[in-house]
Amino acid sequence: MDSFVNVDRHGRMVMPKPIRDAVKAHRFSVKLEDGEKIVFIPVKSTDEMFGSMPGLDVEGFHKEHARER
């Protein structure tokens, strides 16, 4: 799926909805490869990952995250 994305004067851009829907993500990690390629890697929220790590103290994780802000 090819799409064009424009960057506004503030450096913002909008990821096309079909791409967001295809990867089921609204947050992305951004990486520069070979000095010329920009790669967007979908990042799941902690809520989406709930249950994927048995024994994880989710409430404690959220509290620790809030303290780090």
N, CA, C and O atoms as a GROMACS GRO file, in nm:
protein
  276
    1MET      N    1   0.085  -0.117   0.000
    1MET     CA    2   0.000   0.000   0.000
    1MET      C    3   0.090   0.124   0.000
    1MET      O    4   0.164   0.146   0.095
    2ASP      N    5   0.083   0.201  -0.104
    2ASP     CA    6   0.161   0.324  -0.113
    2ASP      C    7   0.072   0.444  -0.086
    2ASP      O    8  -0.041   0.449  -0.133
    3SER      N    9   0.122   0.538  -0.011
    3SER     CA   10   0.050   0.661   0.020
    3SER      C   11   0.148   0.776   0.025
    3SER      O   12   0.267   0.755   0.050
    4PHE      N   13   0.099   0.895   0.002
    4PHE     CA   14   0.181   1.014   0.016
    4PHE      C   15   0.139   1.084   0.145
    4PHE      O   16   0.021   1.088   0.178
    5VAL      N   17   0.237   1.138   0.215
    5VAL     CA   18   0.211   1.207   0.340
    5VAL      C   19   0.278   1.343   0.332
    5VAL      O   20   0.394   1.353   0.292
    6ASN      N   21   0.206   1.446   0.368
    6ASN     CA   22   0.263   1.581   0.371
    6ASN      C   23   0.301   1.617   0.513
    6ASN      O   24   0.235   1.575   0.608
    7VAL      N   25   0.406   1.694   0.528
    7VAL     CA   26   0.449   1.744   0.659
    7VAL      C   27   0.420   1.893   0.661
    7VAL      O   28   0.463   1.966   0.572
    8ASP      N   29   0.346   1.939   0.763
    8ASP     CA   30   0.313   2.081   0.768
    8ASP      C   31   0.430   2.161   0.826
    8ASP      O   32   0.533   2.104   0.861
    9ARG      N   33   0.414   2.290   0.836
    9ARG     CA   34   0.524   2.378   0.878
    9ARG      C   35   0.566   2.355   1.023
    9ARG      O   36   0.672   2.401   1.065
   10HIS      N   37   0.483   2.283   1.099
   10HIS     CA   38   0.516   2.251   1.238
   10HIS      C   39   0.577   2.111   1.251
   10HIS      O   40   0.605   2.065   1.362
   11GLY      N   41   0.597   2.044   1.138
   11GLY     CA   42   0.656   1.911   1.140
   11GLY      C   43   0.556   1.799   1.165
   11GLY      O   44   0.596   1.685   1.188
   12ARG      N   45   0.427   1.831   1.160
   12ARG     CA   46   0.324   1.730   1.184
   12ARG      C   47   0.282   1.666   1.052
   12ARG      O   48   0.287   1.727   0.946
   13MET      N   49   0.241   1.543   1.064
   13MET     CA   50   0.184   1.475   0.948
   13MET      C   51   0.072   1.385   0.996
   13MET      O   52   0.060   1.354   1.114
   14VAL      N   53  -0.011   1.344   0.902
   14VAL     CA   54  -0.122   1.254   0.934
   14VAL      C   55  -0.096   1.122   0.862
   14VAL      O   56  -0.080   1.117   0.740
   15MET      N   57  -0.092   1.016   0.941
   15MET     CA   58  -0.078   0.881   0.886
   15MET      C   59  -0.214   0.846   0.824
   15MET      O   60  -0.315   0.855   0.893
   16PRO      N   61  -0.218   0.806   0.698
   16PRO     CA   62  -0.347   0.774   0.635
   16PRO      C   63  -0.421   0.665   0.713
   16PRO      O   64  -0.362   0.568   0.759
   17LYS      N   65  -0.553   0.683   0.725
   17LYS     CA   66  -0.636   0.592   0.803
   17LYS      C   67  -0.624   0.447   0.757
   17LYS      O   68  -0.618   0.358   0.841
   18PRO      N   69  -0.621   0.418   0.626
   18PRO     CA   70  -0.608   0.277   0.586
   18PRO      C   71  -0.480   0.212   0.641
   18PRO      O   72  -0.480   0.092   0.672
   19ILE      N   73  -0.374   0.288   0.654
   19ILE     CA   74  -0.250   0.233   0.708
   19ILE      C   75  -0.264   0.212   0.859
   19ILE      O   76  -0.227   0.107   0.911
   20ARG      N   77  -0.319   0.312   0.930
   20ARG     CA   78  -0.342   0.297   1.074
   20ARG      C   79  -0.431   0.177   1.102
   20ARG      O   80  -0.406   0.099   1.194
   21ASP      N   81  -0.536   0.163   1.021
   21ASP     CA   82  -0.629   0.051   1.040
   21ASP      C   83  -0.562  -0.083   1.009
   21ASP      O   84  -0.587  -0.182   1.077
   22ALA      N   85  -0.477  -0.086   0.907
   22ALA     CA   86  -0.411  -0.211   0.868
   22ALA      C   87  -0.320  -0.262   0.978
   22ALA      O   88  -0.310  -0.383   0.999
   23VAL      N   89  -0.252  -0.172   1.048
   23VAL     CA   90  -0.160  -0.213   1.155
   23VAL      C   91  -0.225  -0.202   1.293
   23VAL      O   92  -0.163  -0.236   1.394
   24LYS      N   93  -0.349  -0.155   1.296
   24LYS     CA   94  -0.425  -0.140   1.421
   24LYS      C   95  -0.344  -0.064   1.527
   24LYS      O   96  -0.328  -0.109   1.640
   25ALA      N   97  -0.294   0.054   1.486
   25ALA     CA   98  -0.212   0.132   1.578
   25ALA      C   99  -0.240   0.281   1.560
   25ALA      O  100  -0.279   0.328   1.453
   26HIS      N  101  -0.218   0.354   1.669
   26HIS     CA  102  -0.229   0.499   1.667
   26HIS      C  103  -0.102   0.564   1.720
   26HIS      O  104  -0.088   0.687   1.718
   27ARG      N  105  -0.008   0.482   1.767
   27ARG     CA  106   0.122   0.529   1.815
   27ARG      C  107   0.230   0.452   1.741
   27ARG      O  108   0.217   0.333   1.714
   28PHE      N  109   0.337   0.524   1.709
   28PHE     CA  110   0.445   0.462   1.633
   28PHE      C  111   0.579   0.507   1.688
   28PHE      O  112   0.595   0.620   1.732
   29SER      N  113   0.674   0.417   1.684
   29SER     CA  114   0.813   0.450   1.711
   29SER      C  115   0.871   0.487   1.574
   29SER      O  116   0.841   0.421   1.474
   30VAL      N  117   0.953   0.591   1.570
   30VAL     CA  118   1.008   0.637   1.443
   30VAL      C  119   1.158   0.613   1.442
   30VAL      O  120   1.228   0.645   1.538
   31LYS      N  121   1.207   0.557   1.333
   31LYS     CA  122   1.347   0.522   1.322
   31LYS      C  123   1.401   0.567   1.187
   31LYS      O  124   1.332   0.554   1.085
   32LEU      N  125   1.522   0.619   1.185
   32LEU     CA  126   1.587   0.660   1.061
   32LEU      C  127   1.684   0.550   1.021
   32LEU      O  128   1.772   0.512   1.098
   33GLU      N  129   1.669   0.498   0.899
   33GLU     CA  130   1.756   0.392   0.850
   33GLU      C  131   1.837   0.442   0.731
   33GLU      O  132   1.784   0.510   0.642
   34ASP      N  133   1.963   0.408   0.730
   34ASP     CA  134   2.053   0.442   0.619
   34ASP      C  135   2.056   0.592   0.589
   34ASP      O  136   2.090   0.632   0.478
   35GLY      N  137   2.021   0.673   0.687
   35GLY     CA  138   2.026   0.817   0.670
   35GLY      C  139   1.924   0.876   0.575
   35GLY      O  140   1.925   0.996   0.550
   36GLU      N  141   1.835   0.792   0.521
   36GLU     CA  142   1.738   0.845   0.425
   36GLU      C  143   1.599   0.783   0.433
   36GLU      O  144   1.505   0.836   0.375
   37LYS      N  145   1.584   0.673   0.504
   37LYS     CA  146   1.454   0.607   0.515
   37LYS      C  147   1.398   0.631   0.654
   37LYS      O  148   1.468   0.616   0.754
   38ILE      N  149   1.271   0.669   0.659
   38ILE     CA  150   1.201   0.686   0.786
   38ILE      C  151   1.109   0.566   0.802
   38ILE      O  152   1.024   0.540   0.716
   39VAL      N  153   1.125   0.493   0.912
   39VAL     CA  154   1.047   0.372   0.937
   39VAL      C  155   0.958   0.397   1.058
   39VAL      O  156   1.005   0.441   1.163
   40PHE      N  157   0.830   0.368   1.043
   40PHE     CA  158   0.734   0.381   1.151
   40PHE      C  159   0.701   0.240   1.201
   40PHE      O  160   0.657   0.155   1.124
   41ILE      N  161   0.721   0.217   1.330
   41ILE     CA  162   0.697   0.087   1.390
   41ILE      C  163   0.580   0.100   1.486
   41ILE      O  164   0.588   0.177   1.582
   42PRO      N  165   0.469   0.027   1.463
   42PRO     CA  166   0.353   0.037   1.552
   42PRO      C  167   0.390  -0.001   1.695
   42PRO      O  168   0.463  -0.097   1.718
   43VAL      N  169   0.339   0.077   1.790
   43VAL     CA  170   0.362   0.052   1.932
   43VAL      C  171   0.227   0.029   1.997
   43VAL      O  172   0.138   0.114   1.991
   44LYS      N  173   0.213  -0.085   2.060
   44LYS     CA  174   0.088  -0.115   2.129
   44LYS      C  175   0.084  -0.046   2.264
   44LYS      O  176   0.188  -0.027   2.328
   45SER      N  177  -0.034  -0.008   2.307
   45SER     CA  178  -0.050   0.051   2.440
   45SER      C  179  -0.044  -0.060   2.544
   45SER      O  180  -0.056  -0.178   2.510
   46THR      N  181  -0.025  -0.022   2.668
   46THR     CA  182  -0.021  -0.122   2.775
   46THR      C  183  -0.156  -0.193   2.786
   46THR      O  184  -0.161  -0.311   2.821
   47ASP      N  185  -0.265  -0.123   2.757
   47ASP     CA  186  -0.397  -0.185   2.762
   47ASP      C  187  -0.410  -0.293   2.654
   47ASP      O  188  -0.470  -0.398   2.678
   48GLU      N  189  -0.354  -0.268   2.535
   48GLU     CA  190  -0.360  -0.366   2.427
   48GLU      C  191  -0.275  -0.489   2.459
   48GLU      O  192  -0.305  -0.599   2.414
   49MET      N  193  -0.170  -0.469   2.536
   49MET     CA  194  -0.082  -0.580   2.572
   49MET      C  195  -0.130  -0.657   2.695
   49MET      O  196  -0.071  -0.758   2.732
   50PHE      N  197  -0.238  -0.608   2.758
   50PHE     CA  198  -0.288  -0.671   2.880
   50PHE      C  199  -0.314  -0.819   2.855
   50PHE      O  200  -0.380  -0.856   2.759
   51GLY      N  201  -0.261  -0.902   2.942
   51GLY     CA  202  -0.279  -1.045   2.932
   51GLY      C  203  -0.169  -1.115   2.854
   51GLY      O  204  -0.161  -1.238   2.856
   52SER      N  205  -0.084  -1.038   2.787
   52SER     CA  206   0.022  -1.102   2.708
   52SER      C  207   0.141  -1.141   2.794
   52SER      O  208   0.227  -1.216   2.750
   53MET      N  209   0.147  -1.088   2.918
   53MET     CA  210   0.256  -1.123   3.010
   53MET      C  211   0.195  -1.166   3.144
   53MET      O  212   0.171  -1.082   3.231
   54PRO      N  213   0.171  -1.295   3.160
   54PRO     CA  214   0.113  -1.342   3.285
   54PRO      C  215   0.199  -1.301   3.406
   54PRO      O  216   0.322  -1.308   3.400
   55GLY      N  217   0.134  -1.260   3.512
   55GLY     CA  218   0.206  -1.223   3.633
   55GLY      C  219   0.251  -1.078   3.638
   55GLY      O  220   0.307  -1.034   3.738
   56LEU      N  221   0.228  -1.002   3.530
   56LEU     CA  222   0.267  -0.862   3.528
   56LEU      C  223   0.173  -0.781   3.615
   56LEU      O  224   0.051  -0.793   3.602
   57ASP      N  225   0.227  -0.700   3.703
   57ASP     CA  226   0.148  -0.612   3.788
   57ASP      C  227   0.115  -0.487   3.707
   57ASP      O  228   0.190  -0.389   3.710
   58VAL      N  229   0.003  -0.489   3.635
   58VAL     CA  230  -0.033  -0.379   3.547
   58VAL      C  231  -0.055  -0.250   3.625
   58VAL      O  232  -0.012  -0.143   3.581
   59GLU      N  233  -0.121  -0.259   3.739
   59GLU     CA  234  -0.147  -0.139   3.819
   59GLU      C  235  -0.015  -0.078   3.866
   59GLU      O  236   0.003   0.044   3.860
   60GLY      N  237   0.077  -0.161   3.912
   60GLY     CA  238   0.209  -0.113   3.952
   60GLY      C  239   0.285  -0.053   3.836
   60GLY      O  240   0.355   0.047   3.852
   61PHE      N  241   0.271  -0.113   3.720
   61PHE     CA  242   0.336  -0.063   3.599
   61PHE      C  243   0.285   0.077   3.566
   61PHE      O  244   0.364   0.167   3.536
   62HIS      N  245   0.152   0.097   3.571
   62HIS     CA  246   0.094   0.228   3.544
   62HIS      C  247   0.141   0.332   3.645
   62HIS      O  248   0.171   0.446   3.608
   63LYS      N  249   0.148   0.294   3.773
   63LYS     CA  250   0.194   0.388   3.877
   63LYS      C  251   0.340   0.428   3.853
   63LYS      O  252   0.376   0.545   3.865
   64GLU      N  253   0.424   0.329   3.820
   64GLU     CA  254   0.565   0.359   3.793
   64GLU      C  255   0.579   0.450   3.672
   64GLU      O  256   0.661   0.542   3.672
   65HIS      N  257   0.500   0.425   3.570
   65HIS     CA  258   0.503   0.508   3.449
   65HIS      C  259   0.462   0.651   3.482
   65HIS      O  260   0.523   0.746   3.432
   66ALA      N  261   0.359   0.666   3.566
   66ALA     CA  262   0.312   0.800   3.604
   66ALA      C  263   0.419   0.876   3.683
   66ALA      O  264   0.435   0.997   3.666
   67ARG      N  265   0.494   0.805   3.768
   67ARG     CA  266   0.601   0.869   3.847
   67ARG      C  267   0.714   0.917   3.756
   67ARG      O  268   0.779   1.018   3.786
   68GLU      N  269   0.739   0.847   3.645
   68GLU     CA  270   0.849   0.882   3.555
   68GLU      C  271   0.818   1.003   3.469
   68GLU      O  272   0.910   1.063   3.412
   69ARG      N  273   0.694   1.039   3.460
   69ARG     CA  274   0.656   1.155   3.376
   69ARG      C  275   0.701   1.278   3.439
   69ARG      O  276   0.680   1.386   3.385
   0.00000   0.00000   0.00000
